[in-house]
Amino acid sequence: MKRLSMAGLLMIAAMTVSTLPVNAREDKFESGIYVDDMSLSGMTLQEAEDQIEAYVDSFGEAEITMNAVEGGTIVTTASELGLKWGNEEILKEAANFGRDGDILRCYKELKDLEYQNKVYHVKFDFDKNKIRTLIEENATQYNREAVNATLTKTEEGFDITEGQSGVMVDTAASVDRVYDYLTSDWEGTSCAIDLVITVEEPKGNAEDLAKVRDVLGTFTTSYSTSGGSRSANVANGCNLINGTTMFPGDEFSAYEAVSPFTEANGYYMAGSYLNGQVVDSLGGGICQVSTTLYNAVLLSELEVTERYNHSMIVTYVDPSADAAIAESSGKDFKFKNNLDYPIYIEGVTTPDKQITFTIYGVETRDSNREVSYESVVLERTVPDTEVIYTNESLPVGYCVVQSAHIGYKAQLWKVVRENGVEVSREQVNSSSYMKAPRSATVGVASPDEGARNAIMAAVATNSIDEVKAVAGAYKAAADAAAAQAAADAAAQEAPPAQ
């Protein structure tokens, strides 16, 4: 048999390609081209694309079940997860089969089609963002946070409550697992996929908590001069902190512990500092709670991470020994348990209006070591003026006076003694307190022009005592007139004597 030369083969190939069927010359697919089980024979590119898109969409109602924590499931469909055709490039490859490349290659590919179909396979793709959103919005309901072991102080000592492990869906890892399965192993039918679950171990154990029995630091302040609302706020804030267990490395936020300052959370309107004045606000007096705790923390030698002084001096601790919290100005008192063992915070109030915080832990300090704190006043500024505010909406006779506040600059120092001998002295903080003059808010509204003129004349003297005297006289007269009117009304309503 005579062999064809290379030139002969090239000639035959060229003749074959030049005499392709009409459908090839019109950019239609050759016979024998398949995508999965779909024949593309005689189709245009657009017709083939439409058929494959419809084929992919036909799997959209397949049910996808994601198994979350402890039997919880998220049920969806492939279309809801953004099912789409993932390898559209195969259509171009199929269209170019037998037409793209050198003449011999094209000839061979076309001849092969006469004996064996060329089959391409569809790959599915999905929208990762849709998978992530679905998991984020639905998986959290099945999560269970770890519950740390806790202490509860009783008259006999401490009760220990063991912790509980937490389980939750790892969103990022679960998204990857779902996406990888659907794009690599999914066969287009209903399926179930296990989400990635992480276990969070609780902090603390009975062995360590059983060691907590020593008093590390305790401090008491008095609020005996406070009214009912402020006293209730102090007791409420103390109760919200009482019973806190902190493990090594934990940070405590006084603001987070006692907020929000609402009636629903147990607070009343009471006096607090704002812009150099005492004003009523929900939770007024809460700073005495944080201040008392601050001093107990200092004596326990825990790490203070955030502390602010009040805008004006307070009377229940020495200058620079206070710790203010305020939502409006972002003030908070925070500290860390920088010890090697857990600590327990006990807060109590007494009927005689004293608040005490005691911090329990494991005492590792030498018994001959004593820690104390000293307040050092650097500067004291006494207000030398008085301020009178008139209010057109309040009646003559109304007069509320606020005491002056002395301005201070002060420092707090930590003093350590061993066997009664001072071995170190370290500055803890520095504080500046604004001065505020004695002030009065006076009502000047009256239908009686004489009364108004009298109170305005008193205001013009710039003497609060003069204003108090005039306002007091008009208030006494108004109270007497009101009492007489009430008596006259009662006499008119009384039945006649029999």
Backbone torsions as a table, in degrees:
resi	resn	phi	psi	omega
1	MET	NA	134.5	-175.2
2	LYS	-83.0	128.7	179.0
3	ARG	-81.4	143.6	175.8
4	LEU	-82.2	141.7	174.8
5	SER	-74.7	167.2	176.4
6	MET	-57.0	-39.2	179.8
7	ALA	-63.3	-36.7	179.7
8	GLY	-67.1	-42.8	177.3
9	LEU	-59.8	-43.6	179.2
10	LEU	-62.0	-37.3	-179.2
11	MET	-67.0	-44.8	179.6
12	ILE	-62.4	-43.4	179.5
13	ALA	-60.9	-43.8	-179.9
14	ALA	-61.9	-41.0	179.7
15	MET	-65.4	-38.4	-179.2
16	THR	-64.9	-46.0	-179.0
17	VAL	-65.7	-37.0	-177.7
18	SER	-72.4	-17.5	179.9
19	THR	-111.1	33.5	178.2
20	LEU	-59.2	152.8	176.2
21	PRO	-57.8	159.3	-177.3
22	VAL	-58.7	-37.6	-176.8
23	ASN	-63.3	-31.0	178.2
24	ALA	-72.7	-41.6	-179.3
25	ARG	-68.1	-20.5	177.9
26	GLU	-96.3	19.9	178.4
27	ASP	59.6	40.9	171.4
28	LYS	-107.0	156.3	-175.0
29	PHE	-71.5	146.3	177.8
30	GLU	-69.6	157.0	171.4
31	SER	-65.9	139.3	-180.0
32	GLY	95.9	1.4	176.4
33	ILE	-93.7	123.6	-178.7
34	TYR	-128.0	151.4	165.1
35	VAL	-121.4	113.7	-167.9
36	ASP	50.9	-121.8	-179.0
37	ASP	-95.1	7.4	-175.8
38	MET	-96.3	124.5	175.4
39	SER	-83.0	131.3	176.8
40	LEU	-99.9	8.5	-175.7
41	SER	-55.3	125.8	176.4
42	GLY	76.6	1.6	-179.6
43	MET	-85.7	150.8	169.4
44	THR	-79.2	169.8	179.5
45	LEU	-59.9	-42.8	-178.4
46	GLN	-66.8	-40.8	179.1
47	GLU	-62.8	-41.7	178.7
48	ALA	-65.1	-42.7	179.8
49	GLU	-61.9	-44.2	179.8
50	ASP	-61.8	-40.3	-179.1
51	GLN	-65.4	-42.4	-179.3
52	ILE	-68.8	-40.3	177.7
53	GLU	-60.0	-42.6	178.8
54	ALA	-65.4	-36.8	178.3
55	TYR	-62.3	-46.9	178.4
56	VAL	-63.1	-43.9	-178.9
57	ASP	-62.4	-26.1	-177.8
58	SER	-64.7	-17.2	178.5
59	PHE	-92.1	0.7	-172.7
60	GLY	-63.0	-28.8	-177.5
61	GLU	-86.6	0.4	177.4
62	ALA	-59.8	132.7	-175.2
63	GLU	-83.5	127.9	178.2
64	ILE	-111.4	120.0	179.3
65	THR	-109.7	127.4	176.6
66	MET	-108.2	122.4	-179.0
67	ASN	-87.1	118.6	-177.6
68	ALA	-100.1	-144.2	-174.0
69	VAL	-81.7	133.8	169.7
70	GLU	49.4	53.8	175.0
71	GLY	84.6	-5.9	177.4
72	GLY	-71.5	142.4	-178.8
73	THR	-131.4	153.3	172.1
74	ILE	-121.1	115.4	-176.5
75	VAL	-108.1	129.6	-179.1
76	THR	-146.9	-170.5	176.7
77	THR	-125.0	164.3	-179.7
78	ALA	-61.6	-39.6	-179.4
79	SER	-65.4	-35.3	179.4
80	GLU	-67.9	-20.5	177.4
81	LEU	-94.7	12.6	174.2
82	GLY	80.6	34.7	179.1
83	LEU	-53.5	132.7	177.7
84	LYS	-155.0	166.7	177.8
85	TRP	-72.9	124.1	-171.0
86	GLY	-100.5	-11.2	-179.7
87	ASN	-134.7	64.2	-177.5
88	GLU	-62.8	-16.3	-178.1
89	GLU	-66.2	-18.9	-179.4
90	ILE	-66.7	-24.7	-179.7
91	LEU	-68.0	-39.3	177.2
92	LYS	-67.5	-40.7	178.5
93	GLU	-62.1	-42.6	-179.9
94	ALA	-65.6	-38.0	-179.8
95	ALA	-67.2	-31.4	-178.1
96	ASN	-90.6	-0.4	-178.2
97	PHE	-64.5	125.3	-178.4
98	GLY	80.7	4.3	-176.9
99	ARG	-129.6	-16.9	-173.7
100	ASP	-111.9	121.4	179.9
101	GLY	124.3	-170.0	-178.3
102	ASP	-73.6	168.5	-172.6
103	ILE	-62.2	-43.3	-178.5
104	LEU	-63.6	-40.6	179.2
105	ARG	-63.8	-47.1	178.8
106	CYS	-59.0	-44.2	-179.2
107	TYR	-59.9	-46.7	-178.5
108	LYS	-62.8	-44.2	-178.8
109	GLU	-61.8	-41.8	-178.9
110	LEU	-69.3	-37.8	177.7
111	LYS	-66.7	-37.2	179.8
112	ASP	-63.0	-34.5	-179.9
113	LEU	-61.2	-24.5	-179.3
114	GLU	-69.9	-20.2	-176.4
115	TYR	-115.0	-24.6	-175.7
116	GLN	-149.8	132.0	178.8
117	ASN	-66.4	150.7	172.1
118	LYS	-99.9	116.7	-173.8
119	VAL	-114.9	126.0	173.4
120	TYR	-105.6	155.9	-176.8
121	HIS	-121.8	135.4	178.7
122	VAL	-75.5	138.9	171.5
123	LYS	-113.3	139.2	179.7
124	PHE	-89.8	149.4	172.7
125	ASP	-133.7	159.3	-177.3
126	PHE	-138.3	165.2	-178.8
127	ASP	-93.2	109.4	-178.6
128	LYS	-60.6	-35.5	-179.3
129	ASN	-64.4	-37.9	178.4
130	LYS	-68.4	-38.6	176.7
131	ILE	-62.0	-45.4	-178.6
132	ARG	-62.7	-46.7	-178.7
133	THR	-60.7	-43.4	-179.3
134	LEU	-61.8	-43.3	-179.7
135	ILE	-68.2	-44.1	-179.4
136	GLU	-61.2	-38.5	-174.8
137	GLU	-81.9	-17.4	-172.9
138	ASN	-121.5	-22.3	-173.8
139	ALA	-79.5	-28.3	-174.1
140	THR	-62.8	-26.4	-179.3
141	GLN	-65.0	-20.7	-179.2
142	TYR	-98.1	-7.9	-179.3
143	ASN	-71.0	150.1	175.0
144	ARG	-133.3	113.7	-178.6
145	GLU	-70.9	150.7	177.3
146	ALA	-66.8	143.8	176.1
147	VAL	-111.6	115.9	-177.7
148	ASN	-70.2	154.0	173.1
149	ALA	-63.8	146.5	-176.6
150	THR	-134.9	162.5	174.3
151	LEU	-112.8	147.9	172.8
152	THR	-133.7	122.2	-177.4
153	LYS	-82.2	134.0	176.7
154	THR	-126.4	178.4	178.8
155	GLU	-66.1	-26.5	-178.9
156	GLU	-88.0	-14.4	-176.9
157	GLY	146.4	-129.8	-179.1
158	PHE	-122.6	136.7	169.7
159	ASP	-98.4	141.1	-178.7
160	ILE	-109.2	129.9	173.6
161	THR	-111.2	119.9	-178.5
162	GLU	-66.0	152.4	179.0
163	GLY	-80.9	175.5	179.9
164	GLN	-134.2	133.9	180.0
165	SER	-64.7	149.9	176.1
166	GLY	-108.5	149.8	176.3
167	VAL	-131.7	140.0	-179.8
168	MET	-156.2	158.6	179.9
169	VAL	-78.6	129.6	172.5
170	ASP	-83.6	101.6	-171.6
171	THR	-60.8	-50.5	-176.0
172	ALA	-60.9	-46.7	-179.3
173	ALA	-67.7	-33.8	179.8
174	SER	-68.7	-39.8	177.4
175	VAL	-58.7	-46.4	179.4
176	ASP	-62.6	-41.8	-178.7
177	ARG	-64.5	-46.1	-179.6
178	VAL	-63.3	-45.8	-178.6
179	TYR	-63.5	-44.9	-178.5
180	ASP	-63.0	-40.9	179.9
181	TYR	-65.7	-46.7	-175.8
182	LEU	-66.9	-31.4	-178.3
183	THR	-91.4	-10.4	-177.1
184	SER	-118.1	-40.5	-171.1
185	ASP	-115.9	-14.0	-175.1
186	TRP	-67.7	136.4	-178.3
187	GLU	-108.2	12.6	175.7
188	GLY	89.6	5.0	179.8
189	THR	-110.8	171.3	177.5
190	SER	-59.7	141.9	-176.3
191	CYS	-151.8	168.2	176.5
192	ALA	-127.0	137.7	-178.2
193	ILE	-128.5	129.7	176.7
194	ASP	-80.7	124.2	174.8
195	LEU	-72.5	162.2	-179.3
196	VAL	-81.8	121.9	-176.8
197	ILE	-110.1	133.3	175.9
198	THR	-111.4	147.3	178.8
199	VAL	-108.9	127.6	178.0
200	GLU	-107.4	117.5	-178.9
201	GLU	-79.6	141.9	179.3
202	PRO	-71.3	157.7	174.9
203	LYS	-84.6	144.3	171.9
204	GLY	90.4	154.5	175.3
205	ASN	-147.6	164.2	-175.0
206	ALA	-61.2	-34.4	-177.5
207	GLU	-63.1	-47.1	-179.9
208	ASP	-70.5	-40.5	-178.0
209	LEU	-67.5	-29.4	179.6
210	ALA	-66.3	-18.8	-179.7
211	LYS	-81.1	-14.8	-177.0
212	VAL	-77.1	105.6	-178.9
213	ARG	-153.5	-9.9	-176.4
214	ASP	-93.6	144.3	173.5
215	VAL	-82.0	116.7	178.3
216	LEU	-88.3	-32.6	179.8
217	GLY	-169.9	144.1	178.3
218	THR	-145.0	144.9	-177.9
219	PHE	-150.8	144.6	-176.5
220	THR	-130.2	138.8	169.8
221	THR	-129.4	160.1	-178.3
222	SER	-109.7	140.3	172.9
223	TYR	-125.7	36.3	-174.8
224	SER	-63.4	-23.8	-179.9
225	THR	-89.6	0.7	-176.9
226	SER	-79.6	148.0	174.8
227	GLY	-74.9	-179.4	-175.1
228	GLY	-61.8	-42.2	-176.8
229	SER	-68.7	-45.3	179.5
230	ARG	-65.4	-39.7	179.3
231	SER	-61.7	-40.2	178.7
232	ALA	-65.0	-37.3	179.1
233	ASN	-66.0	-41.0	179.0
234	VAL	-63.2	-45.7	-179.6
235	ALA	-64.4	-39.0	-179.4
236	ASN	-66.0	-46.9	178.9
237	GLY	-62.0	-39.8	178.4
238	CYS	-61.8	-43.2	-179.0
239	ASN	-65.2	-34.5	-179.8
240	LEU	-68.2	-25.7	179.7
241	ILE	-92.6	-30.8	-176.8
242	ASN	-55.0	136.4	176.6
243	GLY	91.8	6.1	-179.4
244	THR	-73.0	129.4	173.1
245	THR	-106.8	129.1	179.8
246	MET	-122.4	133.0	178.9
247	PHE	-98.1	162.4	-179.6
248	PRO	-51.2	128.8	-179.8
249	GLY	92.5	-15.2	179.4
250	ASP	-67.1	146.1	174.4
251	GLU	-115.0	137.8	-178.5
252	PHE	-109.8	134.1	175.0
253	SER	-113.8	117.3	179.4
254	ALA	-64.0	-39.2	-179.3
255	TYR	-62.1	-47.0	-179.3
256	GLU	-63.7	-32.3	-177.5
257	ALA	-71.4	-35.6	-172.5
258	VAL	-105.0	-11.8	179.6
259	SER	-85.3	163.0	5.6
260	PRO	-82.8	157.0	179.3
261	PHE	-88.9	82.5	-177.9
262	THR	-134.1	162.6	176.0
263	GLU	-63.5	-37.0	-179.4
264	ALA	-62.8	-25.8	179.4
265	ASN	-95.7	13.4	171.2
266	GLY	94.5	15.8	-175.6
267	TYR	-104.6	156.9	179.3
268	TYR	-126.5	164.6	175.4
269	MET	-73.7	128.3	178.2
270	ALA	-155.9	167.1	-174.2
271	GLY	-67.6	140.0	174.5
272	SER	-150.0	165.2	-178.1
273	TYR	-83.6	137.0	174.1
274	LEU	-154.5	116.1	176.6
275	ASN	52.9	43.6	175.2
276	GLY	80.4	10.3	177.9
277	GLN	-132.9	160.4	173.7
278	VAL	-94.1	119.6	-179.4
279	VAL	-127.5	155.2	177.4
280	ASP	-79.9	134.8	176.5
281	SER	-151.2	156.1	177.1
282	LEU	-64.5	124.9	179.8
283	GLY	92.7	7.1	179.1
284	GLY	-53.5	129.0	-177.5
285	GLY	105.5	-7.3	-176.7
286	ILE	-64.3	-24.8	-179.1
287	CYS	-67.9	-20.8	174.8
288	GLN	-69.3	-30.0	176.4
289	VAL	-66.5	-51.0	-178.8
290	SER	-65.9	-33.8	179.0
291	THR	-67.3	-44.0	178.9
292	THR	-62.4	-42.3	178.1
293	LEU	-64.5	-39.1	179.5
294	TYR	-55.7	-45.3	-178.0
295	ASN	-69.5	-33.8	175.2
296	ALA	-66.7	-38.0	178.2
297	VAL	-64.4	-43.1	179.0
298	LEU	-60.4	-44.4	-179.1
299	LEU	-67.5	-26.3	176.9
300	SER	-82.5	-8.0	-179.4
301	GLU	59.3	39.9	171.8
302	LEU	-83.3	164.5	-174.9
303	GLU	-86.4	112.0	175.9
304	VAL	-80.7	123.1	-177.5
305	THR	-105.2	-18.4	178.4
306	GLU	-156.8	129.9	179.5
307	ARG	-156.3	138.8	177.6
308	TYR	-130.6	145.2	172.9
309	ASN	-85.4	165.9	176.5
310	HIS	-70.7	162.6	176.7
311	SER	-70.4	-33.3	176.7
312	MET	-127.8	159.7	-174.3
313	ILE	-63.1	145.9	172.7
314	VAL	-109.6	161.7	-171.6
315	THR	-102.7	-9.6	-172.8
316	TYR	-91.2	-6.1	171.2
317	VAL	-143.5	167.3	177.9
318	ASP	-69.5	158.6	176.6
319	PRO	-53.8	136.6	178.2
320	SER	77.2	3.9	176.6
321	ALA	-102.8	13.4	-177.6
322	ASP	-101.3	164.0	177.3
323	ALA	-144.7	107.8	-175.9
324	ALA	-90.5	149.1	168.3
325	ILE	-129.5	140.8	-178.0
326	ALA	-157.7	125.9	-179.9
327	GLU	-67.0	-40.7	-174.2
328	SER	-65.7	-34.5	-177.3
329	SER	-105.7	3.9	177.7
330	GLY	72.2	21.7	179.3
331	LYS	-81.4	138.2	178.7
332	ASP	-146.4	156.7	171.9
333	PHE	-115.1	120.6	-178.2
334	LYS	-130.0	148.9	174.3
335	PHE	-151.9	160.0	179.9
336	LYS	-113.6	150.4	168.3
337	ASN	-84.1	97.5	-178.0
338	ASN	-94.0	16.9	-179.1
339	LEU	-97.0	175.3	-178.2
340	ASP	-91.0	-2.1	-177.7
341	TYR	-131.8	163.7	176.9
342	PRO	-66.2	160.8	172.8
343	ILE	-130.2	159.0	-179.7
344	TYR	-129.3	134.0	-179.4
345	ILE	-106.8	120.8	175.1
346	GLU	-109.0	128.6	175.9
347	GLY	-124.2	129.4	-179.3
348	VAL	-137.3	149.9	170.7
349	THR	-122.5	154.3	-175.9
350	THR	-119.1	160.7	179.0
351	PRO	-57.9	-28.3	178.9
352	ASP	-87.2	18.5	172.0
353	LYS	63.8	57.9	169.7
354	GLN	-123.8	140.9	177.9
355	ILE	-116.7	133.8	-178.2
356	THR	-132.7	132.1	169.5
357	PHE	-112.6	132.9	177.3
358	THR	-126.3	131.4	180.0
359	ILE	-109.6	121.1	-179.4
360	TYR	-103.0	148.7	178.0
361	GLY	-169.2	-148.3	176.8
362	VAL	-113.5	113.9	-176.2
363	GLU	-75.8	118.0	178.2
364	THR	-115.8	-1.8	-179.3
365	ARG	-81.3	151.5	179.7
366	ASP	-62.3	142.4	-177.5
367	SER	-68.0	-21.0	-179.8
368	ASN	-90.3	6.6	-177.8
369	ARG	-100.9	130.1	-177.9
370	GLU	-125.2	133.1	179.6
371	VAL	-115.1	131.7	175.5
372	SER	-140.6	168.4	-178.3
373	TYR	-131.0	136.6	-177.6
374	GLU	-121.9	133.1	176.4
375	SER	-92.5	129.9	179.5
376	VAL	-119.4	117.4	178.7
377	VAL	-87.4	121.7	-179.6
378	LEU	-92.5	-30.9	-175.3
379	GLU	-153.4	142.5	-179.9
380	ARG	-135.2	122.3	-176.3
381	THR	-121.8	116.8	-177.6
382	VAL	-94.4	128.0	177.1
383	PRO	-62.5	139.4	-178.0
384	ASP	-116.4	16.5	179.0
385	THR	-133.7	169.3	172.1
386	GLU	-125.0	152.4	-179.1
387	VAL	-126.8	132.3	178.8
388	ILE	-119.3	125.5	178.5
389	TYR	-107.8	125.8	176.4
390	THR	-94.8	146.0	-178.2
391	ASN	-132.1	114.7	-176.8
392	GLU	-71.5	-14.2	-177.9
393	SER	-93.8	-5.6	-179.1
394	LEU	-108.8	146.6	-174.8
395	PRO	-77.0	156.4	171.6
396	VAL	-58.8	133.6	-174.9
397	GLY	113.0	-21.7	176.4
398	TYR	-82.4	128.0	178.7
399	CYS	-155.8	112.6	178.7
400	VAL	-115.9	125.8	-175.1
401	VAL	-109.8	134.8	173.5
402	GLN	-111.0	133.9	-177.2
403	SER	-67.0	158.1	176.0
404	ALA	-71.9	152.5	174.7
405	HIS	-119.3	125.7	178.3
406	ILE	-77.0	137.3	176.7
407	GLY	-82.1	143.6	-178.5
408	TYR	-136.4	151.7	161.1
409	LYS	-124.1	126.6	-172.2
410	ALA	-145.3	164.7	175.8
411	GLN	-133.0	153.2	173.5
412	LEU	-115.2	132.4	-177.0
413	TRP	-120.4	139.1	175.4
414	LYS	-94.7	126.4	-177.9
415	VAL	-118.4	127.2	179.5
416	VAL	-114.3	129.2	177.6
417	ARG	-122.3	142.7	174.6
418	GLU	-123.3	123.6	-175.4
419	ASN	54.8	36.9	177.4
420	GLY	81.0	-2.1	-178.1
421	VAL	-106.1	129.1	179.5
422	GLU	-66.0	126.9	-179.5
423	VAL	-115.2	-16.5	177.2
424	SER	-159.5	154.2	177.3
425	ARG	-144.3	118.9	-172.8
426	GLU	-131.6	133.0	177.9
427	GLN	-72.6	130.3	-178.5
428	VAL	-94.4	-45.1	-179.2
429	ASN	-158.1	172.9	170.6
430	SER	-135.0	147.7	-173.7
431	SER	-141.0	144.4	174.3
432	SER	-124.5	128.8	-179.5
433	TYR	-118.0	129.6	-177.8
434	MET	-73.4	149.9	172.9
435	LYS	-85.5	152.8	178.0
436	ALA	-142.1	126.5	-178.0
437	PRO	-70.6	158.6	171.1
438	ARG	-60.0	135.2	-175.6
439	SER	-137.0	160.9	178.3
440	ALA	-141.7	139.9	172.4
441	THR	-107.7	122.6	-169.8
442	VAL	-122.1	131.8	174.0
443	GLY	-80.2	137.4	-178.4
444	VAL	-127.9	9.7	-179.1
445	ALA	-85.6	128.9	179.0
446	SER	-162.9	138.3	173.6
447	PRO	-71.8	-16.7	179.9
448	ASP	-89.9	110.3	-177.4
449	GLU	-61.0	-33.6	179.7
450	GLY	-65.1	-41.0	179.3
451	ALA	-65.1	-42.8	179.5
452	ARG	-63.3	-43.7	-179.8
453	ASN	-62.1	-37.7	-178.2
454	ALA	-65.8	-44.6	-178.6
455	ILE	-70.1	-35.6	178.0
456	MET	-67.2	-33.8	176.5
457	ALA	-66.1	-39.1	178.0
458	ALA	-65.8	-39.6	177.9
459	VAL	-61.0	-37.7	-177.7
460	ALA	-64.9	-19.1	178.7
461	THR	-75.6	-14.4	-176.9
462	ASN	61.4	24.2	178.8
463	SER	-113.8	117.5	178.6
464	ILE	-65.5	-36.9	-179.8
465	ASP	-63.3	-38.6	177.9
466	GLU	-65.1	-42.7	179.2
467	VAL	-63.4	-42.3	179.4
468	LYS	-60.3	-41.3	-178.3
469	ALA	-63.9	-47.0	-178.7
470	VAL	-66.8	-47.2	-179.5
471	ALA	-61.8	-40.1	-179.9
472	GLY	-62.9	-39.4	179.6
473	ALA	-64.1	-45.4	-179.9
474	TYR	-68.0	-35.3	178.7
475	LYS	-67.5	-41.1	178.6
476	ALA	-62.4	-41.7	179.2
477	ALA	-65.1	-41.3	-179.9
478	ALA	-66.1	-40.3	179.2
479	ASP	-65.1	-40.3	179.9
480	ALA	-65.4	-42.4	179.0
481	ALA	-63.2	-40.8	179.8
482	ALA	-65.8	-39.5	179.1
483	ALA	-65.5	-40.7	179.4
484	GLN	-65.8	-39.9	179.2
485	ALA	-63.9	-39.6	178.9
486	ALA	-65.7	-40.4	178.8
487	ALA	-65.0	-42.4	179.5
488	ASP	-63.2	-40.8	-179.9
489	ALA	-65.7	-38.9	179.5
490	ALA	-66.9	-38.1	-179.8
491	ALA	-66.4	-37.2	179.8
492	GLN	-68.1	-30.9	-178.7
493	GLU	-85.7	-11.3	-179.0
494	ALA	-69.6	143.7	178.1
495	PRO	-69.1	149.3	178.6
496	PRO	-64.1	150.1	179.8
497	ALA	-67.3	142.7	-179.9
498	GLN	-94.1	NA	NA
